[in-house]
Amino acid sequence: ASLSEAQQDSAKVLGGTLHMMLVELQRGEKDRDQIRRPRWQAGFDLAMGRSLAAVVRAQGYNLMLAQARRGMQFQNPESDTWIIQPSDAIRSGSAIAKQAERAQEYLQRVIAQHPDTPWCLLAKRELETPLGWEWTETFTNVTPPPRPRELPNDNPRSRPDDTVRMIERK
């Protein structure tokens, strides 16, 4: 897929259900401290942490693709391929870095306050996947595909002059 198609896919993820879910969770954020039941606290914190993490990953991915579209120079003259991969570092701006911190705070709170629960297990799994992205360069010997060779037409029945002669006879 091209970079612009990949950016469009990323934008769809951000603009759809994920965005609506995060907006709804943020509406309830101010009332989080009023939740008294531990399972509801864990559920809210896990949902908020996972939603923020997903938004951070999608926004960061989109911005990294935009960087590539603007053009990137290889540091190593032998490199010919850029690879985007998950990273613990947030290289896509301070606003995204702040959201990443919030996601980690929510998920860490689940782990600290609700140990040995399914919510704790899910929060740990979420934190196993880095929130950021990075470009690495490598040499893969990428070359354009060879052009098909034009072979002479050896079929005497379909030579261009014969076709012209056949039309003239009719």
Secondary structure, 3 states (H helix, E strand, C coil): CCHHHHHHHHHHHHHCHHHHHHHHHHHHHCCHHHCCCHHHHHHHHHHHHHHHHHHHHHHHHHHHHHHHHHCCCCCCCCCCEEEEEEECCCCCCHHHHHHHHHHHHHHHHHHHHCCCCHHHHHHHHHHHCCCEEEEEEECCCCCCCCCCCCCCCCCHHHCHHHHHHHHHHC
